[in-house]
Amino acid sequence: MKPKVAFFVVIFFIGFSCQKANDFNSLVPATVAENPNLQSLTINIADKDRKVHYKTFGNSENPVLFVIHGSLSDMRAFLPFEILSDKYYVVMWDMRGNGLSERCTAQELSINFMVDEIKAMKNIFSPDGKINIISHSWSGLFAAVYLATYPNDVNQAVLLEPNVLKSDLVDDAGIELDLFTGGFLDMTYNTNYMSANNNEVLDYQALAILESAVPNFYCNQNNLPDWPVWRLGVLAVITWDAELMNGTSMDYDFTQNLIDFTNKVLLVGGSCSPIGYDFQEKYQKPLFANAEVVKINNAGHRMVVEQFDTLVDVIKKYLIEY
């Protein structure tokens, strides 16, 4: 079978470990592990204490709403969701290994441990009550696994173009990613001469991907929409991609027990992305017990910055507090 990938960066650097660079301000911003002025909290995942950079908005007495970024990202692009803090206590954070949160080993970044991270944050911000979730791309996959694992923890969940939840859907939908897209070549070339143990350099070099990778996920393939980030977390996405791959093929299924979450899930897809509205409606919606799919016109995978006002209106129509 010819390798087919749905929004996965197919590059393998499994042996990466986390090391501190000598000068964290030379290429990319320092993380909370080096800059004590950044707001942080500590969570224990995989028997390791790690600091995460976070922000909260609104009244802590309101229902808790987690806003979770996807891969090659951090919470920066999602900060406009502060607008929902009139009705919710909005909690955002850079996931471990991403953004300004502490870097860690690849072993700590497995998909199940990312689900554990959401649970750890719930235990801090809503230990006795249910949470609500807005998630994007890779974190949409994490959120779906969370719904399946902890169905009683969540009231409402919004999944913005969640990553493909079953590998066979890649073939069923005919999704194919050109592995020779410029961004992937840039990353592969750059990693040939930079230290695989230096997260600072790795995160810096991969910035080229934001400008050139997977253009078929956007309406204007020659001019991708800007995606604001503080700092990429490249080891994280490499680890997640590798977990889905078996040689040159994929064989995974994250839908086990997903049907146990019976509240309505909102799936949102852009009009231009291969994993946008059409894909979510036909292939991912049936995986949930109760789901609605909404299209954002004139938007691709970066709908958060492409059509934010429209997106917020769609989300408000779903969220019960509105």
Backbone bond lengths (Angstrom), bond angles and torsions (degrees), N, CA, C in turn:
res aa  C-N    CA-C-N  psi(-1)  N-CA   C-N-CA  omega(-1)  CA-C   N-CA-C  phi
1 M - - - 1.464 - - 1.514 109.03 -
2 K 1.318 117.17 134.73 1.453 121.14 177.24 1.519 109.07 -68.60
3 P 1.341 118.86 133.37 1.458 120.13 -178.61 1.517 111.02 -58.09
4 K 1.314 115.89 129.40 1.451 121.41 175.32 1.516 107.76 -129.19
5 V 1.336 115.45 140.53 1.453 119.66 -173.34 1.507 108.78 -137.89
6 A 1.343 116.83 140.62 1.454 121.01 177.08 1.513 109.01 -111.18
7 F 1.332 115.14 99.87 1.467 122.78 178.66 1.515 111.94 55.85
8 F 1.313 117.57 40.29 1.455 121.46 177.67 1.522 108.22 -116.64
9 V 1.298 117.65 131.98 1.453 122.07 173.79 1.517 106.86 -83.63
10 V 1.335 116.76 107.11 1.450 120.01 -170.73 1.523 110.03 -92.16
11 I 1.309 116.06 81.24 1.451 122.65 177.63 1.514 106.20 -140.02
12 F 1.308 116.95 137.98 1.445 119.55 -172.19 1.520 111.41 -115.78
13 F 1.328 115.62 118.20 1.455 121.79 174.80 1.527 107.17 -138.42
14 I 1.319 115.83 62.97 1.454 120.61 -170.98 1.519 112.19 -66.72
15 G 1.309 117.65 -28.17 1.458 119.88 -173.91 1.502 114.64 -81.61
16 F 1.347 118.39 12.34 1.453 120.00 -177.53 1.533 110.39 -65.67
17 S 1.312 117.47 144.69 1.454 122.62 169.01 1.504 107.84 -128.04
18 C 1.336 116.55 168.65 1.453 120.28 -176.79 1.515 110.18 -96.96
19 Q 1.322 116.22 127.35 1.443 121.27 174.38 1.509 108.70 -133.52
20 K 1.304 116.24 152.06 1.445 120.72 176.56 1.519 109.57 -85.42
21 A 1.325 115.59 135.45 1.449 119.56 173.96 1.521 109.10 -78.48
22 N 1.323 117.02 157.53 1.456 120.57 -178.84 1.520 111.82 -68.72
23 D 1.305 117.40 -34.50 1.453 121.20 -179.02 1.516 108.56 -133.58
24 F 1.335 117.18 99.63 1.455 120.92 -173.65 1.520 112.42 -76.03
25 N 1.318 117.98 -14.50 1.445 120.04 -178.82 1.525 112.32 -94.02
26 S 1.324 118.00 -1.22 1.457 120.29 -174.72 1.521 112.51 -74.57
27 L 1.322 117.77 -34.43 1.456 120.93 -176.79 1.523 112.47 -120.18
28 V 1.290 116.76 -46.48 1.461 122.10 -177.23 1.531 108.47 -135.23
29 P 1.325 118.18 162.11 1.466 119.91 179.44 1.528 111.92 -62.61
30 A 1.312 115.69 150.44 1.464 121.21 175.40 1.519 110.40 -69.29
31 T 1.315 115.88 152.67 1.463 120.50 175.88 1.527 109.75 -87.58
32 V 1.318 115.57 177.38 1.459 121.04 179.41 1.523 111.98 -64.44
33 A 1.326 116.65 -19.75 1.466 119.58 178.73 1.520 111.16 -71.02
34 E 1.330 117.50 -22.96 1.464 121.88 -179.06 1.521 113.42 -111.68
35 N 1.317 117.69 -22.68 1.460 121.70 -177.01 1.523 109.79 -114.74
36 P 1.324 118.28 100.07 1.468 120.95 -177.08 1.519 113.34 -69.97
37 N 1.317 118.05 -9.69 1.464 120.67 179.95 1.524 112.79 -79.66
38 L 1.331 117.03 -13.62 1.453 120.65 177.94 1.525 110.26 -80.98
39 Q 1.325 115.93 139.59 1.457 120.30 178.66 1.528 109.43 -67.48
40 S 1.329 116.45 129.37 1.463 119.20 -176.30 1.510 110.96 -149.46
41 L 1.304 114.38 162.65 1.461 122.72 169.74 1.517 107.17 -141.55
42 T 1.310 115.87 163.42 1.464 121.14 -176.96 1.518 110.34 -112.00
43 I 1.329 115.55 131.26 1.454 120.85 174.70 1.524 108.40 -125.06
44 N 1.323 115.77 153.80 1.460 121.30 -179.96 1.513 109.41 -108.70
45 I 1.329 115.08 114.31 1.464 122.24 178.61 1.520 107.32 -130.86
46 A 1.308 116.62 136.84 1.466 121.48 -179.83 1.526 110.94 55.18
47 D 1.327 114.83 36.99 1.469 122.07 179.06 1.525 113.02 62.62
48 K 1.330 116.12 24.65 1.457 120.86 177.52 1.527 109.26 -126.15
49 D 1.326 116.01 132.90 1.457 120.58 172.37 1.520 109.18 -83.39
50 R 1.333 116.75 123.38 1.451 121.55 178.79 1.528 109.75 -132.18
51 K 1.330 115.66 143.56 1.456 121.23 178.38 1.526 109.77 -89.33
52 V 1.334 115.43 136.82 1.461 120.20 175.23 1.524 109.50 -121.15
53 H 1.320 114.91 142.80 1.456 122.28 176.59 1.525 107.72 -84.61
54 Y 1.342 117.07 131.39 1.460 119.62 -175.92 1.522 110.84 -144.14
55 K 1.328 115.37 163.49 1.451 123.20 174.63 1.524 108.31 -141.83
56 T 1.309 116.33 147.71 1.463 121.28 175.56 1.521 108.77 -128.19
57 F 1.325 115.10 151.26 1.457 121.32 -179.45 1.525 108.82 -139.46
58 G 1.329 116.50 135.83 1.448 120.44 174.70 1.510 113.68 97.01
59 N 1.329 114.62 -170.05 1.452 124.09 -175.48 1.531 109.80 -87.02
60 S 1.318 115.97 124.27 1.468 120.27 -178.09 1.525 112.73 -66.14
61 E 1.331 117.26 -11.19 1.463 120.25 176.53 1.534 111.77 -81.57
62 N 1.313 116.90 -13.57 1.461 120.49 179.27 1.528 110.62 -79.00
63 P 1.332 117.26 164.29 1.475 119.38 175.79 1.525 110.77 -56.32
64 V 1.313 115.90 141.82 1.460 121.49 -176.19 1.526 109.90 -83.20
65 L 1.330 115.19 132.41 1.462 121.76 178.11 1.523 108.76 -125.16
66 F 1.322 116.25 112.99 1.460 121.24 175.16 1.525 109.25 -85.14
67 V 1.329 116.76 132.75 1.458 122.34 172.57 1.525 106.26 -115.96
68 I 1.338 116.72 115.89 1.466 121.28 -168.85 1.532 109.62 -120.99
69 H 1.319 115.88 125.72 1.463 121.60 -178.52 1.522 111.44 -77.35
70 G 1.336 115.79 170.47 1.455 122.09 178.54 1.515 112.21 -103.32
71 S 1.336 116.07 -153.59 1.462 120.62 -175.12 1.523 111.13 -81.59
72 L 1.345 115.28 161.16 1.461 122.02 -177.30 1.521 110.08 46.19
73 S 1.321 115.34 47.65 1.452 121.21 -173.99 1.521 109.53 -157.62
74 D 1.305 114.84 178.62 1.459 123.48 167.76 1.519 105.87 -150.98
75 M 1.326 117.90 -167.99 1.457 118.51 -174.02 1.529 113.96 -77.59
76 R 1.321 117.32 -6.35 1.460 119.65 -172.08 1.528 112.91 -55.98
77 A 1.320 117.80 -45.47 1.467 120.37 -179.11 1.523 112.33 -66.79
78 F 1.327 116.95 -17.29 1.457 121.79 -175.00 1.526 113.11 -98.52
79 L 1.325 117.36 -1.81 1.462 120.76 -178.11 1.529 113.32 -57.83
80 P 1.336 119.90 -31.61 1.470 118.40 176.84 1.525 114.46 -59.93
81 F 1.338 117.92 -16.32 1.462 119.79 175.69 1.525 112.08 -68.24
82 E 1.319 116.42 -1.32 1.464 120.32 170.46 1.526 110.65 -54.64
83 I 1.320 116.25 -25.04 1.457 120.91 -179.31 1.527 112.27 -57.66
84 L 1.332 116.94 -23.53 1.468 121.05 -179.91 1.521 112.48 -81.88
85 S 1.327 117.12 -0.23 1.470 120.45 -177.60 1.524 112.63 -76.33
86 D 1.342 117.62 -1.82 1.464 118.36 173.48 1.522 111.23 -71.39
87 K 1.342 116.16 -24.76 1.469 120.06 -178.49 1.532 112.38 -119.07
88 Y 1.330 116.97 -18.14 1.458 121.50 -174.19 1.531 110.60 -128.74
89 Y 1.313 115.19 156.87 1.460 121.35 168.27 1.525 105.43 -90.21
90 V 1.318 116.33 101.18 1.458 122.33 -171.96 1.523 109.65 -86.91
91 V 1.325 115.58 126.33 1.466 122.49 -179.56 1.523 108.10 -120.82
92 M 1.328 116.20 123.49 1.461 121.81 175.82 1.517 108.82 -125.43
93 W 1.309 116.28 150.60 1.457 119.62 174.66 1.522 110.28 -156.04
94 D 1.326 114.98 156.53 1.461 120.97 170.49 1.524 106.92 -83.33
95 M 1.311 116.69 120.90 1.454 119.44 -179.56 1.524 110.66 -60.69
96 R 1.322 115.54 153.35 1.476 119.54 178.81 1.523 110.31 -49.85
97 G 1.327 115.45 136.09 1.447 120.18 -179.97 1.512 114.19 80.88
98 N 1.321 117.85 2.58 1.461 122.76 -177.25 1.522 110.64 -129.34
99 G 1.327 115.60 156.74 1.448 119.63 175.28 1.513 112.63 55.16
100 L 1.321 116.55 -131.40 1.455 121.92 -178.79 1.518 112.70 -98.53
101 S 1.333 116.59 9.76 1.468 119.83 175.48 1.525 110.22 -79.60
102 E 1.313 114.72 162.45 1.467 120.85 -175.77 1.528 111.22 -61.49
103 R 1.314 115.73 141.52 1.460 121.12 174.03 1.522 109.65 -79.99
104 C 1.327 115.79 152.93 1.454 120.49 -174.43 1.523 109.22 -151.20
105 T 1.310 116.24 179.22 1.458 120.52 -176.35 1.529 111.13 -76.91
106 A 1.303 115.74 157.52 1.458 120.61 178.02 1.523 111.35 -58.53
107 Q 1.334 116.95 -35.53 1.459 120.57 -178.80 1.539 111.53 -61.61
108 E 1.318 117.18 -28.35 1.464 121.32 -179.75 1.521 112.61 -81.65
109 L 1.316 117.16 -7.78 1.457 121.65 -173.79 1.519 113.32 -105.73
110 S 1.321 117.84 13.66 1.455 119.62 178.65 1.528 109.71 -60.79
111 I 1.316 116.37 158.58 1.459 120.96 -175.93 1.519 111.49 -59.61
112 N 1.330 118.01 -41.57 1.462 119.68 179.13 1.525 111.44 -63.55
113 F 1.325 117.19 -34.53 1.459 119.66 177.80 1.524 111.35 -72.03
114 M 1.343 118.14 -28.46 1.459 119.51 174.85 1.530 110.12 -68.34
115 V 1.331 116.54 -34.67 1.457 120.54 174.34 1.523 109.86 -66.01
116 D 1.329 116.64 -41.08 1.461 120.71 176.14 1.523 111.50 -60.33
117 E 1.322 116.38 -31.84 1.466 120.07 179.12 1.530 110.93 -64.96
118 I 1.328 116.57 -42.44 1.466 119.41 176.68 1.526 110.04 -60.73
119 K 1.331 116.74 -41.40 1.459 120.73 178.71 1.526 110.91 -63.14
120 A 1.318 117.21 -41.01 1.461 120.82 179.54 1.521 110.77 -63.38
121 M 1.324 116.70 -40.26 1.462 119.66 178.66 1.531 110.74 -68.70
122 K 1.325 117.56 -36.14 1.461 119.33 175.71 1.522 110.52 -62.23
123 N 1.325 116.51 -41.95 1.462 119.88 -178.98 1.523 111.90 -61.45
124 I 1.326 116.18 -25.84 1.466 120.43 178.53 1.525 111.15 -84.22
125 F 1.330 117.16 -47.85 1.459 120.38 -169.57 1.530 114.30 -97.54
126 S 1.313 117.90 -18.77 1.464 120.19 178.51 1.522 109.88 -151.33
127 P 1.342 117.44 63.51 1.468 119.50 -174.01 1.524 113.71 -65.02
128 D 1.324 117.49 -27.98 1.464 120.17 -174.69 1.521 113.46 -112.74
129 G 1.323 116.87 -7.11 1.454 119.55 -177.17 1.516 112.00 -122.22
130 K 1.309 114.90 170.25 1.461 119.90 178.41 1.531 110.58 -79.25
131 I 1.314 114.77 155.35 1.453 120.77 176.21 1.525 109.71 -109.65
132 N 1.315 115.00 163.87 1.453 123.17 170.02 1.523 106.81 -117.84
133 I 1.316 116.86 150.94 1.467 120.40 -172.86 1.526 110.81 -133.15
134 I 1.329 115.99 133.57 1.465 122.63 162.64 1.526 106.04 -116.16
135 S 1.317 117.17 124.52 1.461 120.79 -175.66 1.518 109.19 -136.16
136 H 1.335 115.29 156.78 1.461 120.28 -175.30 1.524 110.63 -134.33
137 S 1.335 116.24 131.81 1.455 122.25 169.97 1.536 111.55 60.00
138 W 1.339 117.23 -116.39 1.460 119.72 -179.33 1.529 111.76 -59.65
139 S 1.321 117.82 -40.24 1.465 118.41 -179.79 1.519 110.92 -69.72
140 G 1.352 117.09 -19.15 1.458 118.98 171.82 1.513 111.46 -64.97
141 L 1.340 115.84 -37.57 1.465 120.31 174.27 1.530 109.88 -65.18
142 F 1.345 116.73 -45.70 1.463 119.78 178.87 1.530 110.52 -59.90
143 A 1.331 116.10 -41.93 1.461 120.10 -178.82 1.529 110.80 -64.94
144 A 1.331 117.26 -38.96 1.465 120.12 178.38 1.520 111.06 -62.93
145 V 1.336 116.46 -42.36 1.465 119.82 177.25 1.523 109.93 -64.91
146 Y 1.328 116.49 -36.24 1.462 119.81 177.67 1.531 111.06 -63.70
147 L 1.337 116.45 -43.00 1.469 119.79 177.86 1.524 111.02 -59.87
148 A 1.331 116.25 -38.97 1.461 120.49 -179.81 1.519 112.05 -71.28
149 T 1.330 116.20 -32.82 1.461 121.07 -175.79 1.521 111.98 -85.48
150 Y 1.330 115.83 -38.39 1.475 121.56 -176.82 1.532 109.72 -128.79
151 P 1.320 118.27 64.96 1.470 120.17 -174.44 1.522 113.86 -62.59
152 N 1.327 117.85 -22.62 1.461 120.52 -179.10 1.524 113.34 -89.12
153 D 1.325 115.86 -0.72 1.469 120.05 -179.26 1.512 113.36 -86.00
154 V 1.337 117.28 -19.69 1.458 121.03 -166.47 1.522 110.53 -119.83
155 N 1.319 114.67 136.85 1.457 120.54 174.18 1.519 110.38 -90.27
156 Q 1.345 117.09 -59.45 1.456 121.39 -179.44 1.526 110.07 -132.48
157 A 1.320 115.91 149.16 1.459 120.60 -178.86 1.516 109.91 -139.56
158 V 1.334 115.69 129.78 1.456 123.63 175.30 1.517 107.62 -111.52
159 L 1.317 117.37 120.76 1.466 122.51 -179.68 1.526 108.30 -113.89
160 L 1.327 115.85 110.88 1.454 122.14 -178.91 1.528 108.99 -89.53
161 E 1.313 116.18 107.69 1.469 122.01 -176.78 1.533 111.44 40.84
162 P 1.336 116.55 61.46 1.465 118.78 178.31 1.517 111.26 -61.51
163 N 1.305 115.26 145.76 1.454 121.30 178.15 1.528 110.67 -57.68
164 V 1.297 116.86 160.11 1.461 122.44 -174.94 1.526 110.06 -64.10
165 L 1.335 116.76 124.07 1.457 121.65 -171.19 1.520 113.97 -85.97
166 K 1.338 118.04 -15.70 1.469 122.95 177.18 1.517 108.39 -137.45
167 S 1.311 116.16 134.23 1.461 118.91 -175.09 1.525 112.73 -63.98
168 D 1.313 118.27 -31.80 1.460 117.93 -176.94 1.529 112.55 -68.87
169 L 1.338 117.30 -16.05 1.457 119.93 176.89 1.520 111.58 -69.19
170 V 1.338 116.83 -24.68 1.462 120.27 178.82 1.528 109.47 -61.16
171 D 1.330 116.55 -47.10 1.458 120.41 178.22 1.524 111.52 -72.74
172 D 1.344 116.41 -41.39 1.458 119.95 -178.01 1.520 111.42 -58.15
173 A 1.350 115.45 -40.21 1.459 119.83 -177.07 1.519 112.34 -88.43
174 G 1.323 117.19 -6.98 1.453 120.36 -179.68 1.506 113.07 69.54
175 I 1.345 116.91 27.81 1.465 120.17 179.36 1.513 108.58 -76.54
176 E 1.312 115.17 127.57 1.459 119.69 178.83 1.519 109.22 -136.72
177 L 1.297 115.64 136.37 1.453 121.64 -179.98 1.514 108.94 -114.25
178 D 1.322 116.98 125.60 1.454 121.41 178.39 1.519 109.35 -71.57
179 L 1.319 116.55 108.35 1.458 120.26 -176.40 1.516 112.49 -69.68
180 F 1.314 117.69 -6.01 1.462 120.04 179.17 1.526 111.72 -101.19
181 T 1.335 116.01 14.80 1.451 119.92 173.49 1.520 109.34 -56.20
182 G 1.315 116.12 143.58 1.460 120.71 -173.08 1.508 114.85 -51.58
183 G 1.317 118.16 -43.56 1.457 120.54 -177.33 1.508 113.32 -60.44
184 F 1.337 116.14 -37.34 1.451 119.25 179.98 1.527 110.88 -70.07
185 L 1.340 115.88 -38.48 1.454 118.61 177.13 1.521 110.60 -65.34
186 D 1.328 116.48 -40.73 1.458 120.27 177.68 1.525 110.66 -57.80
187 M 1.321 115.59 -46.08 1.459 118.93 -176.48 1.521 110.60 -67.59
188 T 1.335 116.15 -42.40 1.447 119.16 179.86 1.524 111.12 -62.39
189 Y 1.330 116.17 -43.76 1.460 120.23 -179.44 1.530 110.49 -64.12
190 N 1.320 116.28 -45.81 1.457 119.73 -176.78 1.519 112.08 -62.66
191 T 1.317 116.30 -38.46 1.450 118.63 -176.66 1.520 112.30 -72.05
192 N 1.326 117.74 -11.26 1.456 119.90 177.30 1.525 112.15 -69.74
193 Y 1.331 117.11 -25.26 1.455 117.94 -175.93 1.522 113.84 -121.69
194 M 1.315 117.25 6.87 1.459 117.50 176.45 1.517 109.65 -112.45
195 S 1.307 115.07 156.99 1.455 120.52 -177.37 1.512 110.66 -69.00
196 A 1.314 115.73 127.07 1.464 119.78 177.71 1.515 111.68 -70.94
197 N 1.321 117.82 -13.07 1.453 121.28 -179.74 1.524 112.78 -94.34
198 N 1.303 117.50 -1.17 1.444 121.52 -175.44 1.527 109.32 -107.34
199 N 1.332 116.85 96.79 1.458 120.69 -177.74 1.518 112.28 -63.23
200 E 1.314 116.76 -32.14 1.456 119.72 -179.38 1.527 110.53 -60.42
201 V 1.334 116.43 -50.23 1.459 120.48 -179.55 1.523 110.39 -66.58
202 L 1.312 117.07 -42.57 1.459 121.58 -179.87 1.527 110.80 -58.35
203 D 1.334 116.75 -47.86 1.459 120.78 -179.35 1.524 111.25 -64.38
204 Y 1.331 116.59 -37.90 1.459 120.42 -179.44 1.526 111.46 -67.48
205 Q 1.316 117.07 -48.39 1.461 120.48 -176.20 1.528 111.97 -62.69
206 A 1.317 116.20 -32.47 1.464 119.57 -175.32 1.521 113.10 -76.75
207 L 1.336 117.96 -3.48 1.456 119.56 177.64 1.526 112.07 -57.46
208 A 1.335 116.50 -25.29 1.468 119.85 179.29 1.525 111.59 -60.21
209 I 1.319 116.81 -28.53 1.461 120.28 -178.54 1.521 111.36 -62.88
210 L 1.330 117.36 -33.67 1.458 120.00 -178.67 1.528 111.70 -62.36
211 E 1.317 116.50 -25.16 1.451 120.55 -176.84 1.524 113.66 -96.05
212 S 1.349 117.34 -21.77 1.463 117.23 -168.37 1.517 115.81 -130.72
213 A 1.304 119.41 -15.13 1.466 119.68 -170.58 1.528 112.45 -82.79
214 V 1.321 114.71 154.75 1.468 125.21 176.69 1.532 113.67 36.27
215 P 1.329 118.46 60.31 1.461 119.78 -178.12 1.520 113.90 -64.24
216 N 1.357 117.03 -22.07 1.462 118.80 -179.37 1.527 112.99 -70.04
217 F 1.330 117.21 -2.43 1.458 120.67 177.12 1.528 112.12 -90.02
218 Y 1.354 117.00 6.35 1.459 120.12 -174.31 1.521 110.25 -134.83
219 C 1.324 115.74 156.61 1.468 120.33 -176.57 1.522 111.51 -67.15
220 N 1.316 116.92 -44.92 1.463 121.65 177.70 1.516 108.04 -104.25
221 Q 1.324 116.63 98.08 1.458 121.00 -173.62 1.520 113.05 -72.39
222 N 1.316 116.63 -12.97 1.461 120.57 178.96 1.520 112.96 -96.72
223 N 1.308 116.41 -5.75 1.462 120.64 -178.78 1.521 108.19 -149.08
224 L 1.322 117.05 84.15 1.453 120.79 -175.45 1.516 110.64 -68.28
225 P 1.331 117.46 143.76 1.465 119.81 178.44 1.525 110.51 -64.26
226 D 1.328 115.59 142.35 1.459 120.20 178.21 1.521 110.32 -60.06
227 W 1.325 115.62 142.80 1.467 120.76 177.63 1.531 107.42 -127.47
228 P 1.332 117.52 101.97 1.466 120.16 -175.42 1.524 111.99 -71.56
229 V 1.301 116.06 129.58 1.463 121.91 176.39 1.527 108.89 -139.76
230 W 1.329 115.75 153.18 1.447 120.75 168.21 1.528 109.95 -81.67
231 R 1.337 113.83 -47.24 1.462 119.02 -176.83 1.528 109.19 -162.56
232 L 1.313 115.98 134.73 1.463 120.30 177.66 1.524 110.84 -74.93
233 G 1.322 115.06 159.19 1.459 121.49 173.27 1.514 108.94 -121.13
234 V 1.318 116.40 82.39 1.460 120.59 -169.20 1.527 112.25 -72.90
235 L 1.321 117.10 -40.16 1.460 118.84 179.41 1.525 110.73 -58.39
236 A 1.331 116.73 -34.64 1.459 120.42 -179.50 1.524 111.21 -61.79
237 V 1.339 117.17 -52.29 1.456 118.34 -176.24 1.522 111.40 -69.41
238 I 1.320 117.79 -33.30 1.460 119.89 175.52 1.525 110.13 -61.67
239 T 1.332 116.09 -41.50 1.462 120.97 179.35 1.520 111.13 -65.13
240 W 1.329 116.80 -44.10 1.464 120.26 -179.90 1.523 110.88 -64.28
241 D 1.331 116.52 -45.03 1.467 119.68 178.30 1.522 111.24 -58.59
242 A 1.321 115.53 -46.39 1.459 120.25 -176.66 1.519 111.10 -62.56
243 E 1.325 116.63 -33.44 1.466 119.75 -179.49 1.529 111.50 -65.96
244 L 1.325 116.50 -25.90 1.462 120.09 -179.65 1.513 113.32 -86.60
245 M 1.325 116.17 -14.08 1.449 120.20 -172.49 1.524 112.02 -99.24
246 N 1.319 114.65 146.19 1.457 121.66 173.86 1.523 106.54 -132.61
247 G 1.314 115.30 93.98 1.452 119.14 -172.29 1.511 109.82 70.20
248 T 1.317 117.01 -119.16 1.462 121.30 178.55 1.524 112.12 -105.96
249 S 1.321 117.31 9.83 1.453 121.01 179.85 1.519 109.96 -126.50
250 M 1.317 115.70 172.40 1.458 121.30 179.80 1.524 109.15 -120.65
251 D 1.306 115.37 142.63 1.459 120.24 176.80 1.526 107.83 -151.35
252 Y 1.320 116.05 95.51 1.468 119.76 -178.28 1.525 109.36 -153.34
253 D 1.314 115.29 159.56 1.458 121.92 178.84 1.528 108.57 -152.65
254 F 1.331 116.05 111.52 1.460 120.78 -179.93 1.527 111.98 -105.28
255 T 1.317 116.74 23.71 1.457 119.98 -176.11 1.524 113.79 -101.42
256 Q 1.322 117.68 0.39 1.462 119.84 -178.75 1.521 110.30 -59.22
257 N 1.320 115.83 126.37 1.467 124.61 178.83 1.528 113.36 69.72
258 L 1.316 118.11 5.08 1.460 119.54 179.40 1.522 111.31 -61.67
259 I 1.312 116.12 -30.93 1.462 121.14 -179.72 1.523 111.69 -64.25
260 D 1.344 117.47 -16.27 1.470 120.95 -178.76 1.522 112.31 -71.28
261 F 1.318 117.68 -19.12 1.468 119.63 175.88 1.524 107.56 -86.21
262 T 1.327 116.64 110.73 1.465 120.57 -170.14 1.528 113.57 -100.79
263 N 1.332 118.73 -10.85 1.459 119.71 174.43 1.531 109.50 -67.57
264 K 1.315 115.08 156.32 1.465 117.97 -178.03 1.522 111.35 -71.92
265 V 1.327 115.15 131.53 1.453 123.51 175.87 1.525 108.16 -102.80
266 L 1.322 116.31 138.08 1.450 120.41 176.37 1.523 109.34 -100.85
267 L 1.333 116.16 117.55 1.457 122.55 174.09 1.527 107.92 -101.36
268 V 1.315 116.82 129.55 1.463 120.75 -178.08 1.522 108.58 -120.95
269 G 1.323 115.94 130.73 1.458 120.38 179.82 1.518 111.75 -132.77
270 G 1.326 116.28 142.76 1.448 120.96 175.09 1.521 110.86 -76.41
271 S 1.329 115.61 167.22 1.464 120.97 -179.07 1.517 112.61 -83.54
272 C 1.340 117.93 -12.73 1.465 120.52 -172.49 1.526 114.73 -110.11
273 S 1.301 118.04 -11.79 1.463 121.18 -173.06 1.525 111.61 -90.26
274 P 1.337 118.09 143.72 1.469 120.41 175.97 1.517 113.16 -66.24
275 I 1.332 117.62 -20.08 1.466 119.02 173.16 1.534 109.62 -111.32
276 G 1.333 114.61 29.70 1.450 121.76 179.98 1.511 113.07 -84.70
277 Y 1.336 116.37 -145.51 1.453 121.54 -171.45 1.522 112.84 -55.96
278 D 1.315 117.79 -50.90 1.474 120.14 -175.48 1.523 111.21 -59.76
279 F 1.332 116.11 -43.37 1.461 119.55 -179.70 1.524 111.05 -66.77
280 Q 1.330 116.59 -45.60 1.466 119.60 -178.09 1.528 110.85 -63.84
281 E 1.326 116.71 -39.66 1.469 120.84 -179.25 1.529 111.59 -65.66
282 K 1.318 117.10 -46.18 1.469 120.39 -173.19 1.517 112.83 -82.45
283 Y 1.327 117.26 -39.15 1.463 119.68 -168.89 1.533 115.02 -108.98
284 Q 1.314 118.22 -36.10 1.466 118.89 -175.02 1.529 112.90 -94.68
285 K 1.306 117.67 -34.49 1.464 120.32 179.32 1.525 112.87 -53.31
286 P 1.352 119.72 -43.84 1.468 119.23 -179.08 1.523 114.73 -64.51
287 L 1.325 117.76 -12.57 1.458 120.76 -179.40 1.522 112.26 -77.51
288 F 1.330 116.61 -15.05 1.459 122.00 -177.67 1.522 110.18 -103.95
289 A 1.329 116.03 152.95 1.459 119.91 177.31 1.524 111.30 -68.66
290 N 1.322 115.92 -32.96 1.464 120.85 -174.47 1.522 107.70 -153.27
291 A 1.315 117.32 105.98 1.454 120.29 -177.13 1.522 110.67 -142.52
292 E 1.316 114.23 147.69 1.462 122.80 172.84 1.524 107.82 -120.50
293 V 1.330 116.36 141.98 1.459 120.90 178.77 1.522 108.90 -117.57
294 V 1.325 115.69 132.17 1.462 121.51 -179.27 1.521 108.76 -123.96
295 K 1.331 115.89 139.95 1.465 121.43 179.55 1.528 110.66 -97.71
296 I 1.332 115.28 137.46 1.456 121.82 170.31 1.526 107.09 -107.05
297 N 1.307 116.51 109.59 1.457 120.68 -178.14 1.522 111.49 -71.97
298 N 1.333 115.22 153.26 1.463 122.13 179.14 1.524 111.78 56.59
299 A 1.321 115.40 39.09 1.464 120.90 179.49 1.509 109.89 -143.57
300 G 1.333 115.24 145.80 1.447 121.94 172.82 1.512 109.37 -110.28
301 H 1.324 115.92 -145.43 1.455 120.33 -174.01 1.534 112.70 -69.49
302 R 1.313 117.09 -21.52 1.464 120.42 178.23 1.526 111.20 -97.48
303 M 1.319 116.11 44.11 1.458 121.64 -177.48 1.520 112.39 -56.71
304 V 1.330 116.65 -25.84 1.466 121.19 -178.81 1.522 110.81 -59.25
305 V 1.327 117.48 -35.89 1.459 120.40 178.80 1.525 111.79 -102.41
306 E 1.325 117.76 -19.60 1.459 120.80 -177.66 1.523 112.37 -78.70
307 Q 1.331 116.70 -43.93 1.467 121.34 -175.56 1.527 109.35 -140.68
308 F 1.331 116.37 58.69 1.460 119.28 -172.33 1.530 112.14 -63.86
309 D 1.317 118.39 -45.32 1.462 120.21 -176.48 1.521 111.35 -61.24
310 T 1.323 116.24 -43.23 1.465 119.99 177.43 1.522 110.72 -63.38
311 L 1.319 115.57 -41.82 1.460 120.50 -179.78 1.520 111.17 -62.19
312 V 1.301 117.53 -44.38 1.471 120.73 179.64 1.526 110.53 -62.35
313 D 1.319 116.89 -41.35 1.468 119.38 178.17 1.523 111.12 -60.35
314 V 1.336 116.78 -42.31 1.463 121.17 178.42 1.527 110.40 -61.84
315 I 1.322 115.97 -44.90 1.463 120.22 -178.29 1.526 111.19 -66.08
316 K 1.336 116.97 -40.18 1.463 119.91 179.63 1.531 111.70 -63.30
317 K 1.324 117.03 -34.47 1.463 119.99 178.68 1.527 111.69 -66.78
318 Y 1.318 115.50 -23.07 1.469 120.68 179.95 1.516 111.54 -90.37
319 L 1.315 117.89 -42.26 1.467 121.21 -173.97 1.523 110.70 -67.65
320 I 1.310 116.30 129.82 1.458 122.26 -171.63 1.520 112.59 -65.30
321 E 1.327 117.69 -29.11 1.468 120.47 -177.83 1.534 111.62 -67.81
322 Y 1.325 117.27 -15.09 1.458 121.54 177.55 1.522 111.81 -101.34
